[in-house]
């Protein structure tokens, strides 16, 4: 008899992680937090050490027909810095590993690294090593980031309490809608190579996709204002998915208010142009790399005048579930429909 086979797509990325983590029991006393947050946490004297890693795979996470190598290098660093930021930490070093096919020249990889160096300068981190190997299928970039945070300031996904205020930085949906613009221009070019890309009126959202920024500026500002989030996560897979992650980890439900979602005008107008719902784009688009976090009620006054932090909801008893309150006052169950890396449709 053949053994039962479970398809990866049946579990999805997070289901697979949960299943593998079930049998991983940390034995080191220094392991404070393993799988299940934006970064692993290791006890290291007076401060916690933070470790995070991300992989970008050609054909899955990026398309070199419209992604400049310099921007890709920048993004590879920024998305890892974002994970450290999501723990309320400060990044300091990264290691970079590359799998390369022979279609890449030395000069091309130097351009890729120029983007990485620019990001490292922006976030004050050092590239301290890595690995290179051959690839038969394209470019693979793996970056691991190291950072630190004090025990008193660390923010896990699991710290939200009932009646905390749910906040998000920046604006949402832009990266996803920007990707739609890039994909459309690619198809136009394939149909007529003489056509030049028409990106002038989409510069902001295209930039959101090609060169996202990690919100270390907000982390520094929270420290200056004396605010320690009770829970936090970065928005990499869509707002809805991240709210559900906070809910699961913290054991609370959330109500989020549609009218409070920060959506840039260019994102909104372009989504409509593409026959997309701007709110759905914000909920499920992903790759915005903004910070989603909760604060105590008493910290509201410290942040209420911050131009780039938006109050979008609150936590509640888990039994009430996770809800979106529409502009018409309807209560809709919040569901994650973001990117599934293990879907067979992505092969």
LINWOMO-V968790 format. One record per run of one state. SS is the DSSP state (@ for helix, = for strand, . for the rest). FROM is the first residue (numbers start at 0). TO is the last residue. If there is no record, write none. Layout:
BEGIN
SS | FROM | TO
SS | FROM | TO
END
This chain:
BEGIN
. | 0 | 6
@ | 7 | 20
. | 21 | 29
= | 30 | 32
. | 33 | 38
= | 39 | 43
. | 44 | 45
= | 46 | 57
. | 58 | 60
= | 61 | 61
. | 62 | 67
@ | 68 | 84
. | 85 | 88
= | 89 | 99
. | 100 | 104
@ | 105 | 122
. | 123 | 124
= | 125 | 133
. | 134 | 138
= | 139 | 149
. | 150 | 163
= | 164 | 168
. | 169 | 172
@ | 173 | 190
. | 191 | 198
@ | 199 | 209
. | 210 | 214
@ | 215 | 224
. | 225 | 229
= | 230 | 233
. | 234 | 237
@ | 238 | 249
. | 250 | 251
= | 252 | 256
@ | 257 | 259
. | 260 | 263
@ | 264 | 272
. | 273 | 276
@ | 277 | 283
. | 284 | 289
= | 290 | 294
. | 295 | 295
@ | 296 | 302
. | 303 | 307
= | 308 | 315
. | 316 | 316
@ | 317 | 319
. | 320 | 320
= | 321 | 324
. | 325 | 329
= | 330 | 332
. | 333 | 342
@ | 343 | 345
. | 346 | 346
END
